[in-house]
Amino acid sequence: PDDRSAGVDRLAAVMAGEQDVYRTEKRFLAADGRIVWAIMTAAAVRGAEEKPAYFIAQMQDITDRKRAEDRLR
């Protein structure tokens, strides 16, 4: 929930045509209760009248990287 507002704001910017692609690092809660970090990249594919017809998204698990960064700190 703490990461949700940033994602909603970025999605709104894509929907409004202010940007076509956004990329963010965010946390997800796994079914077993673990926190999983991911980089999410989403691109809008626009159709008629330049409205988003659908999105193409890619997610990459960066949990190990985040743990390593924490250890270095």
CHARMM-style PDB file with segment names, atoms N, HN, CA, C and O in Angstrom:
ATOM      1  N   PRO     1       0.808  -1.226   0.000  1.00  0.00      PROA
ATOM      2  CA  PRO     1       0.000   0.000   0.000  1.00  0.00      PROA
ATOM      3  C   PRO     1       0.844   1.281   0.000  1.00  0.00      PROA
ATOM      4  O   PRO     1       0.436   2.297  -0.563  1.00  0.00      PROA
ATOM      5  N   ASP     2       2.025   1.226   0.636  1.00  0.00      PROA
ATOM      6  HN  ASP     2       2.357   0.401   1.093  1.00  0.00      PROA
ATOM      7  CA  ASP     2       2.860   2.429   0.696  1.00  0.00      PROA
ATOM      8  C   ASP     2       3.365   2.863  -0.675  1.00  0.00      PROA
ATOM      9  O   ASP     2       3.662   4.040  -0.876  1.00  0.00      PROA
ATOM     10  N   ASP     3       3.466   1.943  -1.607  1.00  0.00      PROA
ATOM     11  HN  ASP     3       3.225   0.986  -1.443  1.00  0.00      PROA
ATOM     12  CA  ASP     3       3.990   2.247  -2.942  1.00  0.00      PROA
ATOM     13  C   ASP     3       2.890   2.536  -3.954  1.00  0.00      PROA
ATOM     14  O   ASP     3       3.172   2.921  -5.089  1.00  0.00      PROA
ATOM     15  N   ARG     4       1.669   2.358  -3.556  1.00  0.00      PROA
ATOM     16  HN  ARG     4       1.440   2.046  -2.634  1.00  0.00      PROA
ATOM     17  CA  ARG     4       0.564   2.430  -4.516  1.00  0.00      PROA
ATOM     18  C   ARG     4       0.360   3.824  -5.125  1.00  0.00      PROA
ATOM     19  O   ARG     4       0.125   3.929  -6.329  1.00  0.00      PROA
ATOM     20  N   SER     5       0.442   4.873  -4.341  1.00  0.00      PROA
ATOM     21  HN  SER     5       0.633   4.788  -3.363  1.00  0.00      PROA
ATOM     22  CA  SER     5       0.131   6.208  -4.858  1.00  0.00      PROA
ATOM     23  C   SER     5       1.072   6.626  -5.980  1.00  0.00      PROA
ATOM     24  O   SER     5       0.635   7.257  -6.942  1.00  0.00      PROA
ATOM     25  N   ALA     6       2.355   6.288  -5.876  1.00  0.00      PROA
ATOM     26  HN  ALA     6       2.710   5.776  -5.094  1.00  0.00      PROA
ATOM     27  CA  ALA     6       3.294   6.647  -6.939  1.00  0.00      PROA
ATOM     28  C   ALA     6       2.918   5.945  -8.246  1.00  0.00      PROA
ATOM     29  O   ALA     6       2.985   6.554  -9.314  1.00  0.00      PROA
ATOM     30  N   GLY     7       2.529   4.690  -8.173  1.00  0.00      PROA
ATOM     31  HN  GLY     7       2.475   4.195  -7.306  1.00  0.00      PROA
ATOM     32  CA  GLY     7       2.122   3.955  -9.369  1.00  0.00      PROA
ATOM     33  C   GLY     7       0.855   4.506  -9.985  1.00  0.00      PROA
ATOM     34  O   GLY     7       0.738   4.594 -11.208  1.00  0.00      PROA
ATOM     35  N   VAL     8      -0.093   4.875  -9.142  1.00  0.00      PROA
ATOM     36  HN  VAL     8       0.001   4.803  -8.150  1.00  0.00      PROA
ATOM     37  CA  VAL     8      -1.354   5.437  -9.628  1.00  0.00      PROA
ATOM     38  C   VAL     8      -1.107   6.762 -10.332  1.00  0.00      PROA
ATOM     39  O   VAL     8      -1.690   7.024 -11.384  1.00  0.00      PROA
ATOM     40  N   ASP     9      -0.241   7.607  -9.759  1.00  0.00      PROA
ATOM     41  HN  ASP     9       0.233   7.395  -8.904  1.00  0.00      PROA
ATOM     42  CA  ASP     9       0.084   8.893 -10.374  1.00  0.00      PROA
ATOM     43  C   ASP     9       0.745   8.707 -11.740  1.00  0.00      PROA
ATOM     44  O   ASP     9       0.416   9.409 -12.696  1.00  0.00      PROA
ATOM     45  N   ARG    10       1.659   7.776 -11.823  1.00  0.00      PROA
ATOM     46  HN  ARG    10       1.927   7.206 -11.047  1.00  0.00      PROA
ATOM     47  CA  ARG    10       2.347   7.536 -13.099  1.00  0.00      PROA
ATOM     48  C   ARG    10       1.397   6.966 -14.145  1.00  0.00      PROA
ATOM     49  O   ARG    10       1.470   7.331 -15.318  1.00  0.00      PROA
ATOM     50  N   LEU    11       0.517   6.085 -13.730  1.00  0.00      PROA
ATOM     51  HN  LEU    11       0.457   5.788 -12.776  1.00  0.00      PROA
ATOM     52  CA  LEU    11      -0.468   5.538 -14.660  1.00  0.00      PROA
ATOM     53  C   LEU    11      -1.391   6.644 -15.169  1.00  0.00      PROA
ATOM     54  O   LEU    11      -1.742   6.667 -16.348  1.00  0.00      PROA
ATOM     55  N   ALA    12      -1.773   7.539 -14.305  1.00  0.00      PROA
ATOM     56  HN  ALA    12      -1.487   7.521 -13.347  1.00  0.00      PROA
ATOM     57  CA  ALA    12      -2.629   8.663 -14.714  1.00  0.00      PROA
ATOM     58  C   ALA    12      -1.927   9.530 -15.758  1.00  0.00      PROA
ATOM     59  O   ALA    12      -2.565   9.997 -16.701  1.00  0.00      PROA
ATOM     60  N   ALA    13      -0.622   9.748 -15.600  1.00  0.00      PROA
ATOM     61  HN  ALA    13      -0.103   9.368 -14.834  1.00  0.00      PROA
ATOM     62  CA  ALA    13       0.135  10.534 -16.578  1.00  0.00      PROA
ATOM     63  C   ALA    13       0.172   9.833 -17.939  1.00  0.00      PROA
ATOM     64  O   ALA    13       0.087  10.488 -18.978  1.00  0.00      PROA
ATOM     65  N   VAL    14       0.297   8.523 -17.931  1.00  0.00      PROA
ATOM     66  HN  VAL    14       0.366   7.991 -17.087  1.00  0.00      PROA
ATOM     67  CA  VAL    14       0.278   7.765 -19.191  1.00  0.00      PROA
ATOM     68  C   VAL    14      -1.109   7.831 -19.817  1.00  0.00      PROA
ATOM     69  O   VAL    14      -1.239   8.052 -21.021  1.00  0.00      PROA
ATOM     70  N   MET    15      -2.132   7.643 -19.016  1.00  0.00      PROA
ATOM     71  HN  MET    15      -2.026   7.464 -18.037  1.00  0.00      PROA
ATOM     72  CA  MET    15      -3.502   7.695 -19.534  1.00  0.00      PROA
ATOM     73  C   MET    15      -3.823   9.065 -20.129  1.00  0.00      PROA
ATOM     74  O   MET    15      -4.571   9.156 -21.103  1.00  0.00      PROA
ATOM     75  N   ALA    16      -3.261  10.135 -19.548  1.00  0.00      PROA
ATOM     76  HN  ALA    16      -2.654  10.061 -18.757  1.00  0.00      PROA
ATOM     77  CA  ALA    16      -3.514  11.494 -20.026  1.00  0.00      PROA
ATOM     78  C   ALA    16      -2.666  11.854 -21.240  1.00  0.00      PROA
ATOM     79  O   ALA    16      -2.833  12.928 -21.819  1.00  0.00      PROA
ATOM     80  N   GLY    17      -1.758  10.965 -21.628  1.00  0.00      PROA
ATOM     81  HN  GLY    17      -1.621  10.093 -21.158  1.00  0.00      PROA
ATOM     82  CA  GLY    17      -0.907  11.239 -22.785  1.00  0.00      PROA
ATOM     83  C   GLY    17       0.304  12.098 -22.464  1.00  0.00      PROA
ATOM     84  O   GLY    17       0.993  12.559 -23.374  1.00  0.00      PROA
ATOM     85  N   GLU    18       0.574  12.320 -21.182  1.00  0.00      PROA
ATOM     86  HN  GLU    18       0.015  11.945 -20.443  1.00  0.00      PROA
ATOM     87  CA  GLU    18       1.728  13.120 -20.781  1.00  0.00      PROA
ATOM     88  C   GLU    18       3.035  12.365 -20.961  1.00  0.00      PROA
ATOM     89  O   GLU    18       4.093  12.974 -21.120  1.00  0.00      PROA
ATOM     90  N   GLN    19       2.962  11.064 -20.937  1.00  0.00      PROA
ATOM     91  HN  GLN    19       2.102  10.570 -20.807  1.00  0.00      PROA
ATOM     92  CA  GLN    19       4.123  10.210 -21.208  1.00  0.00      PROA
ATOM     93  C   GLN    19       3.625   8.880 -21.740  1.00  0.00      PROA
ATOM     94  O   GLN    19       2.491   8.477 -21.479  1.00  0.00      PROA
ATOM     95  N   ASP    20       4.485   8.201 -22.489  1.00  0.00      PROA
ATOM     96  HN  ASP    20       5.406   8.528 -22.700  1.00  0.00      PROA
ATOM     97  CA  ASP    20       4.095   6.913 -23.083  1.00  0.00      PROA
ATOM     98  C   ASP    20       4.613   5.719 -22.309  1.00  0.00      PROA
ATOM     99  O   ASP    20       4.041   4.631 -22.379  1.00  0.00      PROA
ATOM    100  N   VAL    21       5.699   5.919 -21.567  1.00  0.00      PROA
ATOM    101  HN  VAL    21       6.163   6.803 -21.510  1.00  0.00      PROA
ATOM    102  CA  VAL    21       6.335   4.817 -20.852  1.00  0.00      PROA
ATOM    103  C   VAL    21       6.642   5.272 -19.434  1.00  0.00      PROA
ATOM    104  O   VAL    21       7.017   6.422 -19.206  1.00  0.00      PROA
ATOM    105  N   TYR    22       6.481   4.377 -18.506  1.00  0.00      PROA
ATOM    106  HN  TYR    22       6.175   3.443 -18.691  1.00  0.00      PROA
ATOM    107  CA  TYR    22       6.978   4.675 -17.169  1.00  0.00      PROA
ATOM    108  C   TYR    22       7.686   3.462 -16.603  1.00  0.00      PROA
ATOM    109  O   TYR    22       7.398   2.316 -16.948  1.00  0.00      PROA
ATOM    110  N   ARG    23       8.630   3.763 -15.712  1.00  0.00      PROA
ATOM    111  HN  ARG    23       8.864   4.694 -15.431  1.00  0.00      PROA
ATOM    112  CA  ARG    23       9.424   2.724 -15.089  1.00  0.00      PROA
ATOM    113  C   ARG    23       9.514   3.056 -13.607  1.00  0.00      PROA
ATOM    114  O   ARG    23       9.752   4.204 -13.230  1.00  0.00      PROA
ATOM    115  N   THR    24       9.323   2.049 -12.781  1.00  0.00      PROA
ATOM    116  HN  THR    24       9.130   1.117 -13.088  1.00  0.00      PROA
ATOM    117  CA  THR    24       9.370   2.281 -11.341  1.00  0.00      PROA
ATOM    118  C   THR    24       9.853   1.026 -10.623  1.00  0.00      PROA
ATOM    119  O   THR    24       9.672  -0.095 -11.097  1.00  0.00      PROA
ATOM    120  N   GLU    25      10.468   1.247  -9.474  1.00  0.00      PROA
ATOM    121  HN  GLU    25      10.615   2.158  -9.089  1.00  0.00      PROA
ATOM    122  CA  GLU    25      10.809   0.152  -8.577  1.00  0.00      PROA
ATOM    123  C   GLU    25       9.736   0.129  -7.503  1.00  0.00      PROA
ATOM    124  O   GLU    25       9.403   1.164  -6.924  1.00  0.00      PROA
ATOM    125  N   LYS    26       9.206  -1.031  -7.244  1.00  0.00      PROA
ATOM    126  HN  LYS    26       9.476  -1.872  -7.714  1.00  0.00      PROA
ATOM    127  CA  LYS    26       8.174  -1.113  -6.213  1.00  0.00      PROA
ATOM    128  C   LYS    26       8.183  -2.455  -5.522  1.00  0.00      PROA
ATOM    129  O   LYS    26       8.754  -3.430  -6.011  1.00  0.00      PROA
ATOM    130  N   ARG    27       7.539  -2.481  -4.377  1.00  0.00      PROA
ATOM    131  HN  ARG    27       7.075  -1.689  -3.980  1.00  0.00      PROA
ATOM    132  CA  ARG    27       7.448  -3.701  -3.575  1.00  0.00      PROA
ATOM    133  C   ARG    27       6.107  -4.381  -3.803  1.00  0.00      PROA
ATOM    134  O   ARG    27       5.075  -3.739  -4.001  1.00  0.00      PROA
ATOM    135  N   PHE    28       6.165  -5.689  -3.768  1.00  0.00      PROA
ATOM    136  HN  PHE    28       7.003  -6.210  -3.607  1.00  0.00      PROA
ATOM    137  CA  PHE    28       4.956  -6.496  -3.854  1.00  0.00      PROA
ATOM    138  C   PHE    28       4.950  -7.455  -2.675  1.00  0.00      PROA
ATOM    139  O   PHE    28       6.007  -7.854  -2.186  1.00  0.00      PROA
ATOM    140  N   LEU    29       3.778  -7.818  -2.226  1.00  0.00      PROA
ATOM    141  HN  LEU    29       2.920  -7.494  -2.623  1.00  0.00      PROA
ATOM    142  CA  LEU    29       3.635  -8.772  -1.141  1.00  0.00      PROA
ATOM    143  C   LEU    29       3.317 -10.133  -1.742  1.00  0.00      PROA
ATOM    144  O   LEU    29       2.272 -10.317  -2.367  1.00  0.00      PROA
ATOM    145  N   ALA    30       4.232 -11.093  -1.546  1.00  0.00      PROA
ATOM    146  HN  ALA    30       5.080 -10.943  -1.039  1.00  0.00      PROA
ATOM    147  CA  ALA    30       4.039 -12.445  -2.068  1.00  0.00      PROA
ATOM    148  C   ALA    30       3.000 -13.181  -1.229  1.00  0.00      PROA
ATOM    149  O   ALA    30       2.701 -12.781  -0.104  1.00  0.00      PROA
ATOM    150  N   ALA    31       2.463 -14.242  -1.777  1.00  0.00      PROA
ATOM    151  HN  ALA    31       2.706 -14.566  -2.692  1.00  0.00      PROA
ATOM    152  CA  ALA    31       1.427 -15.018  -1.087  1.00  0.00      PROA
ATOM    153  C   ALA    31       1.917 -15.563   0.253  1.00  0.00      PROA
ATOM    154  O   ALA    31       1.129 -15.753   1.180  1.00  0.00      PROA
ATOM    155  N   ASP    32       3.235 -15.814   0.349  1.00  0.00      PROA
ATOM    156  HN  ASP    32       3.875 -15.660  -0.403  1.00  0.00      PROA
ATOM    157  CA  ASP    32       3.778 -16.346   1.608  1.00  0.00      PROA
ATOM    158  C   ASP    32       4.181 -15.248   2.592  1.00  0.00      PROA
ATOM    159  O   ASP    32       4.761 -15.539   3.638  1.00  0.00      PROA
ATOM    160  N   GLY    33       3.877 -13.984   2.262  1.00  0.00      PROA
ATOM    161  HN  GLY    33       3.406 -13.748   1.412  1.00  0.00      PROA
ATOM    162  CA  GLY    33       4.158 -12.878   3.168  1.00  0.00      PROA
ATOM    163  C   GLY    33       5.475 -12.160   2.936  1.00  0.00      PROA
ATOM    164  O   GLY    33       5.735 -11.128   3.555  1.00  0.00      PROA
ATOM    165  N   ARG    34       6.319 -12.697   2.043  1.00  0.00      PROA
ATOM    166  HN  ARG    34       6.108 -13.535   1.541  1.00  0.00      PROA
ATOM    167  CA  ARG    34       7.600 -12.048   1.742  1.00  0.00      PROA
ATOM    168  C   ARG    34       7.379 -10.768   0.951  1.00  0.00      PROA
ATOM    169  O   ARG    34       6.391 -10.627   0.230  1.00  0.00      PROA
ATOM    170  N   ILE    35       8.324  -9.831   1.102  1.00  0.00      PROA
ATOM    171  HN  ILE    35       9.126  -9.946   1.688  1.00  0.00      PROA
ATOM    172  CA  ILE    35       8.340  -8.636   0.271  1.00  0.00      PROA
ATOM    173  C   ILE    35       9.212  -8.948  -0.943  1.00  0.00      PROA
ATOM    174  O   ILE    35      10.341  -9.416  -0.797  1.00  0.00      PROA
ATOM    175  N   VAL    36       8.696  -8.692  -2.119  1.00  0.00      PROA
ATOM    176  HN  VAL    36       7.779  -8.311  -2.237  1.00  0.00      PROA
ATOM    177  CA  VAL    36       9.426  -8.910  -3.364  1.00  0.00      PROA
ATOM    178  C   VAL    36       9.547  -7.564  -4.063  1.00  0.00      PROA
ATOM    179  O   VAL    36       8.548  -6.890  -4.312  1.00  0.00      PROA
ATOM    180  N   TRP    37      10.778  -7.181  -4.376  1.00  0.00      PROA
ATOM    181  HN  TRP    37      11.589  -7.729  -4.174  1.00  0.00      PROA
ATOM    182  CA  TRP    37      11.028  -5.940  -5.102  1.00  0.00      PROA
ATOM    183  C   TRP    37      11.076  -6.233  -6.602  1.00  0.00      PROA
ATOM    184  O   TRP    37      11.576  -7.277  -7.022  1.00  0.00      PROA
ATOM    185  N   ALA    38      10.558  -5.310  -7.397  1.00  0.00      PROA
ATOM    186  HN  ALA    38      10.152  -4.462  -7.055  1.00  0.00      PROA
ATOM    187  CA  ALA    38      10.581  -5.480  -8.850  1.00  0.00      PROA
ATOM    188  C   ALA    38      10.728  -4.126  -9.528  1.00  0.00      PROA
ATOM    189  O   ALA    38      10.297  -3.096  -9.009  1.00  0.00      PROA
ATOM    190  N   ILE    39      11.347  -4.157 -10.699  1.00  0.00      PROA
ATOM    191  HN  ILE    39      11.697  -4.993 -11.121  1.00  0.00      PROA
ATOM    192  CA  ILE    39      11.319  -3.009 -11.600  1.00  0.00      PROA
ATOM    193  C   ILE    39      10.187  -3.289 -12.569  1.00  0.00      PROA
ATOM    194  O   ILE    39      10.152  -4.335 -13.217  1.00  0.00      PROA
ATOM    195  N   MET    40       9.274  -2.355 -12.662  1.00  0.00      PROA
ATOM    196  HN  MET    40       9.303  -1.505 -12.136  1.00  0.00      PROA
ATOM    197  CA  MET    40       8.165  -2.498 -13.603  1.00  0.00      PROA
ATOM    198  C   MET    40       8.297  -1.412 -14.669  1.00  0.00      PROA
ATOM    199  O   MET    40       8.411  -0.226 -14.361  1.00  0.00      PROA
ATOM    200  N   THR    41       8.278  -1.846 -15.921  1.00  0.00      PROA
ATOM    201  HN  THR    41       8.186  -2.809 -16.171  1.00  0.00      PROA
ATOM    202  CA  THR    41       8.283  -0.930 -17.048  1.00  0.00      PROA
ATOM    203  C   THR    41       6.989  -1.170 -17.810  1.00  0.00      PROA
ATOM    204  O   THR    41       6.684  -2.302 -18.184  1.00  0.00      PROA
ATOM    205  N   ALA    42       6.232  -0.111 -18.038  1.00  0.00      PROA
ATOM    206  HN  ALA    42       6.480   0.809 -17.734  1.00  0.00      PROA
ATOM    207  CA  ALA    42       4.960  -0.234 -18.750  1.00  0.00      PROA
ATOM    208  C   ALA    42       4.915   0.803 -19.872  1.00  0.00      PROA
ATOM    209  O   ALA    42       5.309   1.954 -19.683  1.00  0.00      PROA
ATOM    210  N   ALA    43       4.437   0.384 -21.024  1.00  0.00      PROA
ATOM    211  HN  ALA    43       4.118  -0.551 -21.177  1.00  0.00      PROA
ATOM    212  CA  ALA    43       4.309   1.272 -22.180  1.00  0.00      PROA
ATOM    213  C   ALA    43       2.875   1.222 -22.686  1.00  0.00      PROA
ATOM    214  O   ALA    43       2.271   0.154 -22.784  1.00  0.00      PROA
ATOM    215  N   ALA    44       2.346   2.392 -23.003  1.00  0.00      PROA
ATOM    216  HN  ALA    44       2.837   3.259 -22.923  1.00  0.00      PROA
ATOM    217  CA  ALA    44       0.994   2.471 -23.553  1.00  0.00      PROA
ATOM    218  C   ALA    44       1.059   2.301 -25.058  1.00  0.00      PROA
ATOM    219  O   ALA    44       1.905   2.892 -25.729  1.00  0.00      PROA
ATOM    220  N   VAL    45       0.165   1.496 -25.572  1.00  0.00      PROA
ATOM    221  HN  VAL    45      -0.522   1.016 -25.027  1.00  0.00      PROA
ATOM    222  CA  VAL    45      -0.017   1.363 -27.020  1.00  0.00      PROA
ATOM    223  C   VAL    45      -1.309   2.096 -27.331  1.00  0.00      PROA
ATOM    224  O   VAL    45      -2.382   1.714 -26.863  1.00  0.00      PROA
ATOM    225  N   ARG    46      -1.198   3.129 -28.109  1.00  0.00      PROA
ATOM    226  HN  ARG    46      -0.326   3.438 -28.489  1.00  0.00      PROA
ATOM    227  CA  ARG    46      -2.350   4.003 -28.352  1.00  0.00      PROA
ATOM    228  C   ARG    46      -3.106   3.581 -29.601  1.00  0.00      PROA
ATOM    229  O   ARG    46      -2.522   3.148 -30.595  1.00  0.00      PROA
ATOM    230  N   GLY    47      -4.401   3.718 -29.521  1.00  0.00      PROA
ATOM    231  HN  GLY    47      -4.875   4.069 -28.714  1.00  0.00      PROA
ATOM    232  CA  GLY    47      -5.277   3.378 -30.638  1.00  0.00      PROA
ATOM    233  C   GLY    47      -5.939   4.627 -31.180  1.00  0.00      PROA
ATOM    234  O   GLY    47      -5.302   5.670 -31.324  1.00  0.00      PROA
ATOM    235  N   ALA    48      -7.213   4.514 -31.478  1.00  0.00      PROA
ATOM    236  HN  ALA    48      -7.731   3.666 -31.361  1.00  0.00      PROA
ATOM    237  CA  ALA    48      -7.989   5.619 -32.038  1.00  0.00      PROA
ATOM    238  C   ALA    48      -7.940   6.830 -31.112  1.00  0.00      PROA
ATOM    239  O   ALA    48      -8.015   6.704 -29.890  1.00  0.00      PROA
ATOM    240  N   GLU    49      -7.816   7.980 -31.712  1.00  0.00      PROA
ATOM    241  HN  GLU    49      -7.755   8.083 -32.705  1.00  0.00      PROA
ATOM    242  CA  GLU    49      -7.798   9.251 -30.985  1.00  0.00      PROA
ATOM    243  C   GLU    49      -6.680   9.311 -29.939  1.00  0.00      PROA
ATOM    244  O   GLU    49      -6.768  10.045 -28.955  1.00  0.00      PROA
ATOM    245  N   GLU    50      -5.643   8.533 -30.174  1.00  0.00      PROA
ATOM    246  HN  GLU    50      -5.572   7.937 -30.974  1.00  0.00      PROA
ATOM    247  CA  GLU    50      -4.472   8.518 -29.280  1.00  0.00      PROA
ATOM    248  C   GLU    50      -4.782   8.080 -27.855  1.00  0.00      PROA
ATOM    249  O   GLU    50      -3.998   8.352 -26.945  1.00  0.00      PROA
ATOM    250  N   LYS    51      -5.892   7.419 -27.648  1.00  0.00      PROA
ATOM    251  HN  LYS    51      -6.529   7.198 -28.387  1.00  0.00      PROA
ATOM    252  CA  LYS    51      -6.223   6.887 -26.323  1.00  0.00      PROA
ATOM    253  C   LYS    51      -5.497   5.558 -26.134  1.00  0.00      PROA
ATOM    254  O   LYS    51      -5.346   4.795 -27.088  1.00  0.00      PROA
ATOM    255  N   PRO    52      -5.047   5.274 -24.906  1.00  0.00      PROA
ATOM    256  CA  PRO    52      -4.385   3.991 -24.682  1.00  0.00      PROA
ATOM    257  C   PRO    52      -5.333   2.828 -24.986  1.00  0.00      PROA
ATOM    258  O   PRO    52      -6.416   2.723 -24.409  1.00  0.00      PROA
ATOM    259  N   ALA    53      -4.906   1.964 -25.897  1.00  0.00      PROA
ATOM    260  HN  ALA    53      -4.027   2.049 -26.366  1.00  0.00      PROA
ATOM    261  CA  ALA    53      -5.699   0.784 -26.235  1.00  0.00      PROA
ATOM    262  C   ALA    53      -5.360  -0.365 -25.276  1.00  0.00      PROA
ATOM    263  O   ALA    53      -6.235  -1.128 -24.865  1.00  0.00      PROA
ATOM    264  N   TYR    54      -4.076  -0.469 -24.933  1.00  0.00      PROA
ATOM    265  HN  TYR    54      -3.366   0.151 -25.267  1.00  0.00      PROA
ATOM    266  CA  TYR    54      -3.619  -1.475 -23.980  1.00  0.00      PROA
ATOM    267  C   TYR    54      -2.202  -1.129 -23.559  1.00  0.00      PROA
ATOM    268  O   TYR    54      -1.580  -0.221 -24.110  1.00  0.00      PROA
ATOM    269  N   PHE    55      -1.706  -1.855 -22.585  1.00  0.00      PROA
ATOM    270  HN  PHE    55      -2.212  -2.593 -22.137  1.00  0.00      PROA
ATOM    271  CA  PHE    55      -0.361  -1.641 -22.067  1.00  0.00      PROA
ATOM    272  C   PHE    55       0.470  -2.900 -22.265  1.00  0.00      PROA
ATOM    273  O   PHE    55      -0.042  -4.019 -22.217  1.00  0.00      PROA
ATOM    274  N   ILE    56       1.741  -2.697 -22.485  1.00  0.00      PROA
ATOM    275  HN  ILE    56       2.157  -1.788 -22.525  1.00  0.00      PROA
ATOM    276  CA  ILE    56       2.713  -3.781 -22.474  1.00  0.00      PROA
ATOM    277  C   ILE    56       3.585  -3.528 -21.257  1.00  0.00      PROA
ATOM    278  O   ILE    56       4.161  -2.450 -21.113  1.00  0.00      PROA
ATOM    279  N   ALA    57       3.682  -4.514 -20.387  1.00  0.00      PROA
ATOM    280  HN  ALA    57       3.213  -5.390 -20.503  1.00  0.00      PROA
ATOM    281  CA  ALA    57       4.450  -4.331 -19.157  1.00  0.00      PROA
ATOM    282  C   ALA    57       5.452  -5.459 -18.988  1.00  0.00      PROA
ATOM    283  O   ALA    57       5.227  -6.594 -19.409  1.00  0.00      PROA
ATOM    284  N   GLN    58       6.559  -5.111 -18.361  1.00  0.00      PROA
ATOM    285  HN  GLN    58       6.741  -4.189 -18.019  1.00  0.00      PROA
ATOM    286  CA  GLN    58       7.604  -6.081 -18.058  1.00  0.00      PROA
ATOM    287  C   GLN    58       7.995  -5.881 -16.609  1.00  0.00      PROA
ATOM    288  O   GLN    58       8.148  -4.752 -16.143  1.00  0.00      PROA
ATOM    289  N   MET    59       8.156  -6.987 -15.904  1.00  0.00      PROA
ATOM    290  HN  MET    59       8.032  -7.904 -16.282  1.00  0.00      PROA
ATOM    291  CA  MET    59       8.581  -6.911 -14.509  1.00  0.00      PROA
ATOM    292  C   MET    59       9.826  -7.770 -14.326  1.00  0.00      PROA
ATOM    293  O   MET    59       9.940  -8.874 -14.859  1.00  0.00      PROA
ATOM    294  N   GLN    60      10.755  -7.215 -13.550  1.00  0.00      PROA
ATOM    295  HN  GLN    60      10.663  -6.319 -13.117  1.00  0.00      PROA
ATOM    296  CA  GLN    60      11.997  -7.923 -13.260  1.00  0.00      PROA
ATOM    297  C   GLN    60      12.194  -7.960 -11.748  1.00  0.00      PROA
ATOM    298  O   GLN    60      12.161  -6.920 -11.090  1.00  0.00      PROA
ATOM    299  N   ASP    61      12.395  -9.137 -11.207  1.00  0.00      PROA
ATOM    300  HN  ASP    61      12.421  -9.981 -11.741  1.00  0.00      PROA
ATOM    301  CA  ASP    61      12.611  -9.310  -9.765  1.00  0.00      PROA
ATOM    302  C   ASP    61      14.001  -8.771  -9.410  1.00  0.00      PROA
ATOM    303  O   ASP    61      15.008  -9.245  -9.936  1.00  0.00      PROA
ATOM    304  N   ILE    62      14.048  -7.775  -8.514  1.00  0.00      PROA
ATOM    305  HN  ILE    62      13.230  -7.390  -8.087  1.00  0.00      PROA
ATOM    306  CA  ILE    62      15.316  -7.193  -8.077  1.00  0.00      PROA
ATOM    307  C   ILE    62      15.502  -7.343  -6.570  1.00  0.00      PROA
ATOM    308  O   ILE    62      16.252  -6.586  -5.954  1.00  0.00      PROA
ATOM    309  N   THR    63      14.823  -8.313  -5.985  1.00  0.00      PROA
ATOM    310  HN  THR    63      14.214  -8.928  -6.486  1.00  0.00      PROA
ATOM    311  CA  THR    63      14.882  -8.529  -4.543  1.00  0.00      PROA
ATOM    312  C   THR    63      16.313  -8.764  -4.075  1.00  0.00      PROA
ATOM    313  O   THR    63      16.733  -8.174  -3.080  1.00  0.00      PROA
ATOM    314  N   ASP    64      17.066  -9.609  -4.766  1.00  0.00      PROA
ATOM    315  HN  ASP    64      16.724 -10.088  -5.574  1.00  0.00      PROA
ATOM    316  CA  ASP    64      18.449  -9.889  -4.357  1.00  0.00      PROA
ATOM    317  C   ASP    64      19.306  -8.629  -4.413  1.00  0.00      PROA
ATOM    318  O   ASP    64      20.137  -8.409  -3.532  1.00  0.00      PROA
ATOM    319  N   ARG    65      19.116  -7.809  -5.427  1.00  0.00      PROA
ATOM    320  HN  ARG    65      18.441  -7.987  -6.142  1.00  0.00      PROA
ATOM    321  CA  ARG    65      19.870  -6.560  -5.537  1.00  0.00      PROA
ATOM    322  C   ARG    65      19.552  -5.630  -4.367  1.00  0.00      PROA
ATOM    323  O   ARG    65      20.455  -5.032  -3.781  1.00  0.00      PROA
ATOM    324  N   LYS    66      18.263  -5.510  -4.027  1.00  0.00      PROA
ATOM    325  HN  LYS    66      17.529  -5.996  -4.503  1.00  0.00      PROA
ATOM    326  CA  LYS    66      17.862  -4.652  -2.919  1.00  0.00      PROA
ATOM    327  C   LYS    66      18.470  -5.143  -1.599  1.00  0.00      PROA
ATOM    328  O   LYS    66      18.904  -4.331  -0.781  1.00  0.00      PROA
ATOM    329  N   ARG    67      18.504  -6.442  -1.389  1.00  0.00      PROA
ATOM    330  HN  ARG    67      18.152  -7.102  -2.053  1.00  0.00      PROA
ATOM    331  CA  ARG    67      19.112  -6.994  -0.172  1.00  0.00      PROA
ATOM    332  C   ARG    67      20.598  -6.682  -0.115  1.00  0.00      PROA
ATOM    333  O   ARG    67      21.118  -6.326   0.942  1.00  0.00      PROA
ATOM    334  N   ALA    68      21.296  -6.816  -1.260  1.00  0.00      PROA
ATOM    335  HN  ALA    68      20.874  -7.105  -2.119  1.00  0.00      PROA
ATOM    336  CA  ALA    68      22.717  -6.507  -1.321  1.00  0.00      PROA
ATOM    337  C   ALA    68      22.974  -5.030  -1.027  1.00  0.00      PROA
ATOM    338  O   ALA    68      23.928  -4.693  -0.325  1.00  0.00      PROA
ATOM    339  N   GLU    69      22.127  -4.148  -1.562  1.00  0.00      PROA
ATOM    340  HN  GLU    69      21.352  -4.421  -2.132  1.00  0.00      PROA
ATOM    341  CA  GLU    69      22.264  -2.721  -1.286  1.00  0.00      PROA
ATOM    342  C   GLU    69      22.105  -2.444   0.204  1.00  0.00      PROA
ATOM    343  O   GLU    69      22.854  -1.652   0.775  1.00  0.00      PROA
ATOM    344  N   ASP    70      21.128  -3.096   0.834  1.00  0.00      PROA
ATOM    345  HN  ASP    70      20.519  -3.740   0.370  1.00  0.00      PROA
ATOM    346  CA  ASP    70      20.902  -2.923   2.271  1.00  0.00      PROA
ATOM    347  C   ASP    70      22.118  -3.371   3.080  1.00  0.00      PROA
ATOM    348  O   ASP    70      22.509  -2.717   4.048  1.00  0.00      PROA
ATOM    349  N   ARG    71      22.707  -4.488   2.672  1.00  0.00      PROA
ATOM    350  HN  ARG    71      22.390  -5.018   1.886  1.00  0.00      PROA
ATOM    351  CA  ARG    71      23.904  -4.995   3.384  1.00  0.00      PROA
ATOM    352  C   ARG    71      25.070  -4.015   3.241  1.00  0.00      PROA
ATOM    353  O   ARG    71      25.828  -3.821   4.192  1.00  0.00      PROA
ATOM    354  N   LEU    72      25.225  -3.400   2.076  1.00  0.00      PROA
ATOM    355  HN  LEU    72      24.610  -3.558   1.303  1.00  0.00      PROA
ATOM    356  CA  LEU    72      26.317  -2.445   1.858  1.00  0.00      PROA
ATOM    357  C   LEU    72      26.127  -1.182   2.690  1.00  0.00      PROA
ATOM    358  O   LEU    72      27.100  -0.558   3.113  1.00  0.00      PROA
ATOM    359  N   ARG    73      24.898  -0.815   2.918  1.00  0.00      PROA
ATOM    360  HN  ARG    73      24.107  -1.322   2.575  1.00  0.00      PROA
ATOM    361  CA  ARG    73      24.646   0.380   3.756  1.00  0.00      PROA
ATOM    362  C   ARG    73      25.017   0.090   5.176  1.00  0.00      PROA
ATOM    363  OT1 ARG    73      24.882   0.957   6.039  1.00  0.00      PROA
TER     364      ARG     73
END
